[in-house]
Amino acid sequence: MRFSVRHETIYSYDTPVVLAAHRLRLTPRGDCGRVLSRGLEILPEPAMIREEVDAHGNPLVLVEFGPGASDLLRIDSAFEIETRQATPPGAQRLPRLPWPRRDDAPDACLTGRDPGPEVRRFAEGLAELAGRDAMGFLELLTATLYQRTDRRIRQDGYAQSPQETLERAQGACRDLAVLFIACCRLMGLPARFVSGYQAQAESVDGQRHLHAWPEVWLGQAGWQGFDPTHGTRVRDGHVALCAAPEQGETMPVEGGYYGPPVAARLRYRVEVEVKA
């Protein structure tokens, strides 16, 4: 698929502030396709822009500003990309669940806070229904979360706890991703949080937003994506910006300002056009 994406982010402050350095995670990961064009406009104009790759293989744009104060920060990112079809895991034999810890598994994607007994019972129940088959479990988990969850848009804030999403049967895409990841880790499956965009226009408010989904490491098959918000596997209809063990390491714009606390407001606009 060919994606054209524009993502505008605007922070406005009640009184002018001196902007600190910012990290921008708005560039597509190299493993999701071929970038055809890319542009980035920032106001106020930065004193320095540097591109790097973080410890998880994500492209970063590091931005530093001059000493002048501003009551506005505007970041306008645009790119066009031709996504590639994800390689399915094939017919490889995978260990039965729960997986034993393996030396080649990414440890950072196996650990995390205990999600609680309700989530553990939920994951164990699905594993039993899937006959302890890893792929069967992942497909069933994707379908179950899609069918049982009232999916809603929540524009700000971190994800709910896995237990809260399970108990309320309600949440945004990031909430479902975090619950999915917790269930996988309980079964010994390394899983990580992915932030990006998706091709489907389905949205309860009719607007486009940044999307989130989980990826699971399946040995020789590498990372495989699942989208419980839409009840599908991730193939070429998703564009990944960032993947990390935890959501906090995937924020699209990360930074701050110097000076006393002031009221700040965030506005954003996402436009996505897709051609098959």
C-alpha positions in Angstrom: 0.0 0.0 0.0 1.0 3.6 -0.5 0.4 5.9 2.5 0.5 9.7 2.5 0.5 11.0 6.1 0.5 14.4 7.5 0.7 14.8 11.3 0.5 18.3 12.8 1.2 18.9 16.5 0.7 22.3 18.2 1.6 23.1 21.8 0.4 26.5 23.0 1.5 28.2 26.2 -0.3 30.9 28.3 2.9 32.8 28.6 6.1 32.5 26.5 8.5 29.7 27.6 12.1 28.7 26.7 11.8 25.4 24.9 14.0 22.5 26.0 15.4 19.8 23.7 12.8 17.6 22.1 12.8 14.0 20.8 10.5 13.4 17.8 9.4 9.9 16.8 7.5 10.8 13.6 9.7 9.0 11.0 8.6 5.5 9.7 10.7 2.6 10.8 12.9 1.2 8.1 11.4 -2.3 8.4 7.8 -1.3 7.4 8.5 -0.1 3.8 10.2 2.3 1.4 9.9 6.0 2.2 9.2 7.9 -1.0 9.3 11.5 0.4 9.5 13.1 3.8 9.3 16.6 5.2 9.4 18.2 8.7 8.6 21.8 9.6 9.2 23.2 13.1 8.3 26.6 14.5 10.1 28.3 16.2 13.0 27.4 14.0 15.4 25.0 15.8 19.0 25.9 16.5 20.0 22.3 15.8 18.4 19.2 14.3 20.1 15.8 14.4 18.9 12.3 13.4 19.7 9.2 15.3 18.5 5.6 15.9 17.6 4.6 19.5 18.4 1.4 21.3 15.3 -0.3 19.9 16.1 0.6 16.3 13.6 3.5 16.0 14.5 6.6 14.0 14.7 9.7 16.2 14.9 13.4 15.3 16.6 15.4 18.1 15.8 19.1 18.2 17.4 21.9 20.2 16.1 25.5 20.3 17.8 28.8 20.9 17.4 30.9 24.1 14.5 33.0 22.9 11.0 32.4 24.4 7.9 31.3 22.5 4.3 30.8 23.3 3.9 28.2 20.6 5.6 25.0 19.3 4.3 23.7 16.0 5.6 20.4 14.5 4.3 19.5 11.0 5.5 16.0 9.8 4.6 14.7 6.4 5.8 11.6 4.5 4.8 9.2 1.7 5.7 5.5 2.1 5.1 2.3 0.2 4.6 -0.4 2.8 5.7 -4.0 2.4 3.6 -7.1 3.2 4.7 -8.6 6.5 6.2 -12.1 6.2 3.8 -14.6 7.9 5.4 -17.0 10.4 4.8 -20.0 8.2 4.6 -23.6 9.4 7.5 -23.5 11.9 7.0 -25.6 15.0 6.6 -23.3 18.0 6.8 -24.5 21.6 3.6 -25.0 23.5 2.5 -22.4 26.0 3.8 -21.2 28.3 7.1 -20.7 26.5 10.3 -21.4 28.4 12.8 -18.5 28.6 15.2 -18.6 25.7 18.7 -17.1 25.4 17.8 -15.4 22.0 14.6 -13.8 23.3 14.5 -10.0 23.9 14.4 -10.0 27.7 13.1 -6.4 27.9 9.9 -7.5 26.2 9.3 -10.3 28.7 9.3 -8.4 31.9 6.9 -5.9 33.4 4.6 -5.3 36.4 2.4 -8.2 37.4 -1.0 -7.4 35.7 -2.9 -9.2 38.4 -4.8 -12.5 38.9 -7.8 -11.6 36.7 -5.5 -11.0 33.7 -3.6 -14.2 34.4 -6.8 -16.2 34.5 -8.0 -14.6 31.3 -4.7 -15.4 29.5 -4.6 -18.9 30.9 -8.2 -19.5 29.8 -7.5 -18.4 26.2 -4.3 -20.6 26.1 -6.4 -23.6 27.1 -9.0 -22.9 24.5 -6.2 -22.6 21.9 -4.8 -26.0 23.0 -1.6 -24.3 24.2 -0.7 -23.5 20.6 1.1 -20.2 20.3 -0.4 -18.9 17.0 -3.8 -20.2 18.0 -3.5 -18.2 21.3 -2.5 -15.0 19.5 -5.3 -15.2 16.9 -7.8 -16.0 19.7 -6.5 -13.1 21.9 -6.8 -10.7 18.9 -10.4 -11.8 18.1 -11.5 -11.9 21.8 -10.3 -8.4 22.6 -11.9 -7.1 19.5 -15.2 -8.7 20.2 -15.5 -8.0 23.9 -14.1 -4.4 24.1 -16.0 -1.1 23.6 -13.3 0.7 21.6 -13.2 4.4 22.3 -11.0 7.4 21.4 -9.1 8.9 24.3 -6.9 11.8 23.1 -4.4 12.1 26.0 -3.0 10.1 28.9 -1.1 6.9 29.1 -2.7 3.5 28.7 -5.0 2.1 31.4 -3.7 -0.9 33.4 -4.4 -4.3 31.8 -6.7 -5.2 34.7 -8.8 -2.0 34.2 -9.2 -2.6 30.5 -10.2 -6.2 31.1 -12.7 -5.4 33.8 -14.3 -2.4 32.1 -14.2 -4.1 28.6 -13.6 -0.6 27.3 -10.6 1.3 26.1 -8.6 3.0 23.4 -6.1 1.3 21.0 -3.2 1.8 23.4 -5.2 0.1 26.2 -5.9 -3.0 24.1 -2.2 -3.1 23.1 -1.0 -3.0 26.7 -3.5 -5.7 27.8 -2.5 -7.9 24.8 1.2 -7.5 25.7 0.5 -8.4 29.3 -1.3 -11.6 28.3 1.6 -12.6 25.9 4.3 -12.0 28.6 2.4 -14.2 31.0 2.7 -17.0 28.4 6.4 -16.4 28.0 5.9 -14.6 24.6 8.1 -11.5 24.2 5.8 -8.6 23.2 6.3 -4.9 22.5 4.3 -1.7 22.0 4.1 -0.2 18.5 3.0 3.4 17.6 2.1 4.4 14.1 -0.8 4.8 11.6 -3.2 2.4 10.0 -5.2 2.3 6.7 -8.7 1.6 8.0 -10.8 4.8 8.4 -12.9 3.3 11.2 -13.0 5.8 14.1 -15.9 6.6 16.5 -15.3 10.3 16.1 -14.7 10.3 12.3 -11.2 11.7 12.7 -7.7 10.2 12.2 -5.5 9.6 15.1 -2.1 8.0 16.0 -2.7 4.2 16.3 -1.1 1.6 18.6 -0.8 -2.2 18.4 1.4 -5.0 19.8 4.1 -7.0 18.2 5.1 -10.5 19.4 8.5 -12.1 18.8 8.2 -15.6 17.4 11.7 -16.8 17.1 12.8 -17.4 13.5 9.7 -15.6 12.2 10.8 -12.4 14.0 8.3 -9.8 15.1 4.7 -10.3 14.1 2.1 -7.6 14.6 -1.5 -8.0 15.7 -4.2 -5.4 15.9 -6.9 -6.2 18.5 -8.6 -2.8 17.9 -9.6 -4.0 14.4 -9.4 -7.7 15.0 -6.8 -8.3 12.3 -3.2 -9.4 11.8 -0.8 -6.6 10.8 0.3 -6.9 7.2 0.8 -3.9 4.9 -2.0 -1.7 6.2 0.0 -0.3 9.1 3.0 2.1 9.3 5.1 1.8 12.4 6.9 4.8 13.7 8.3 3.3 16.9 8.4 0.0 18.7 9.6 -0.4 22.3 9.0 -2.6 25.4 6.8 0.0 27.0 4.5 2.7 25.7 6.5 5.6 27.4 9.3 5.0 25.0 7.1 5.5 21.9 5.7 9.0 22.5 5.7 10.9 19.1 6.8 14.2 20.7 8.9 14.2 23.9 10.3 17.4 25.5 9.6 20.3 27.9 10.4 23.9 28.6 12.4 26.0 31.1 10.7 28.3 33.6 7.8 28.4 36.1 4.8 26.1 35.4 2.3 27.6 32.8 -0.9 26.2 31.3 -0.2 24.3 28.1 -2.7 23.0 25.5 -2.1 20.3 22.9 -3.8 20.2 19.5 -3.1 17.8 16.7 -4.4 16.9 13.3 -3.7 13.6 11.4 -4.4 13.1 7.7 -4.0 9.7 6.1 -4.5 8.9 2.4 -4.1 5.3 1.3 -3.8 3.7 -2.2 -3.9 0.0 -2.5 
